[in-house]
């Protein structure tokens, strides 16, 4: 992953796994490694259409306590992500390149091929960077009506 941080182009990687929540999208898990060190994705959501947000947190080292909120959209057909990040330090930026590598997608078979509402499970490993964010962040609604179930979700970062 390549991202901009205070006018400087930086690189890192993120490993994510999307797990079908069998309701309206995917739970996102994973870890990141970039100029700020190693962090763990502690919360996040990806809709079936690709709209996404997640929070990663650094638990050790000089940047311990650093949290980053990432928001944007996955394009599952090209294995890419476009979005922005905000750190709890007030610093923010955008990803200039976020492309999946060593990707594996698995799908559980549909129980009834006639049922349109059965949505396959997708698990993807993506490499990309993450940066921290601060304050209270309310994610805006983006996407179609199926994505609205998690709109307005609040993520609170300690000061």
N, C-alpha and C positions, 0 to 999 in steps of 0.2 A: 504494500500500500504506500502511496505517496500523498503527503498532505502539506498544507501551508501553515506555518506557525510563526506569527509576527513577521511576515514577509520573507521567511526563509523556507525553502522547500526541504522537507524531512521525509524519511522513509521508516517503515517498520512493517510488522505483520500482525494479523489478527487471525486466530483460528476460531471459527464459529460452527456450531451445530444447531440446526433448526429441527425442532421436534414438534410434530403435529399435536395441537392441543385438543383435537377432535371436536372443536366447537367452531372457531372462527379464524384460525391462523396457526402460527407457530410460536413456541417458546424458544428464545435464543439463549444459548449457553456458549461459553468459550473463554479465551484469554487473548491478551494483546502483549506485544513487546515493541517498544519504540524508544525515542530519545528520553522519555521519562521513566523507562524501566518496564518491569513486568506488572501486568494488572489482570484482574479477573472480571468477567462480565457477571454482574450480580443481579441484573434484572433486565427484561426487555421483551419485545413483542414484534412479530412480523406478520402482516396480514397475508392472505392468500394472493393478493394482487401485488405484494412486494413492499408496501409501505412499512417502514420499520423505525424503531427507536430502541436503544439499549444504553445501559449505564455500566461503565467499567471502573473499577476501583483498585488503587495501588495500596497494598497492605504492608509493604516493607521498603526499606531504603530511604534515600533522601527525600523522595516524593510521597512518603507514606501519608495516606489520607486524601490523596489527590483523586478526584472523581471527574469523569468525563461523560457527558450525555451526547450520543450520536443520534442524528435524525436524518432520514432520507428514504431512498427507495432502491430495492434490489430489482434488477432485471434478470429474471431466472433464465431467459432464453440466451443471454450473452454472458451470464455468470459475472455480472458487474454490479457495483453499488455506486450511487451518486448521493452525496449528502454533506452535512456540516457537523461540526463538533463544538461543544462549549465546556470549558473546564470550570471547576468550583473556584478557581483563582481569578475568574473573569476573562481569561483569554479564550478566544474563539477562532475558528478557521474552517476551511473546507478541504475535502478530499479531492485531489487532482487526478488520482488513479486508484481504483479499488477493484481489482480483478481476481476472481477465484482461480486458484491453482490446486492441483492434486484434489480435484473435486470428485465426490461420489454422491450420486443421487440414488436413493432406494425408494421404491414405492410398494406399499402393501396392496395386494389385489383387491379390487372392488368386489363386494359381496353380491351385487346384482348389477350386471352391465347396463340395465335399463335405467337405473337410478342416477339422475344427473347430479343430485346433491352429495353423492359420495365423492369426497375429495381425497386424492392420494397423499400419502405421507412423503415428505421430501426432507432428506437429511443432507446438508451440504457443509463442507469444510471450506472456509474462505480465508484467505490471508489478506489482512489490511490493518492500518493503524488506528489508534484511538487516543483522544486527548481529553482531559478533565473539564468539569464545569462547576458552577456555584449557584447558591441561592435556591429558590423554589422555581421549578420549571414546570409549566403546564404545556403539555404537548398539544399543538393545534390539530384540528380535524383536517385530514387530507384523505382523499380517495373516495371510493364509492360508498353507498349506504351500508354495505356489508362490513366496512372498516370502522363504522361509527361505534361499534360496541365498546371499543377501548379508547375512544376519543375523550379528551379532557382528563386523561390520567395524569396525576400529579406525582412528581418525583421530588423529594425533599432532601437537600444536602445540608449537613451541619456546617455551621460557620466556624 
